[in-house]
Amino acid sequence: MKLDDALFNWLQIQIVASGRPDDRAAVDTLDFFSQLLAEDHGVTSLQVTKTDETMVHVRYEREGRTKLQMYPRESAEQLLHDIRSNPKYN
């Protein structure tokens, strides 16, 4: 999986896990993507540092350098919205 795809997947499931702390599957999936980013891409210190009206900022370290990736907030929060709007998961 490409780094950009893995970061976005991590971000979406991070938002889901934060919004649904009792959702064990979300927590396990978050752990999976965190491990994938660390092992396959050398990513450390991964965190959401800021969320504003339009963007979500993800800061991480890779190869000894701090990097910042920004994602549209609407896209980042879409998975949580989809889960909440489906009665099967609530």
C-alpha positions, 0 to 999 in steps of 0.5 A: 500500500502506498504511503499516501493511501495508508495515511488517509486510511489511518486518518479515517479510522482514527476519526472513527475510533475517536468518535466510537471509543467502544468500537473494538473493530475500529481500535483494532483497525487503527492498530493495524494501520499504525503498525503498517505505517511504522513497519512498511514506511518507517513512520513514527510520531503519527498524530492529528495535530489540527482540524479546522473548518476545511482541513485535517492536519496529520503530522508524522516523522519519517526518515528523521524528518517531521512531515505534515500532510493535510486532508479535506475534512469532509473526506476524512470524516466520511467513514464515520458519517457513513457508519453513523448513518447506517442503523446496522452499526448503531 
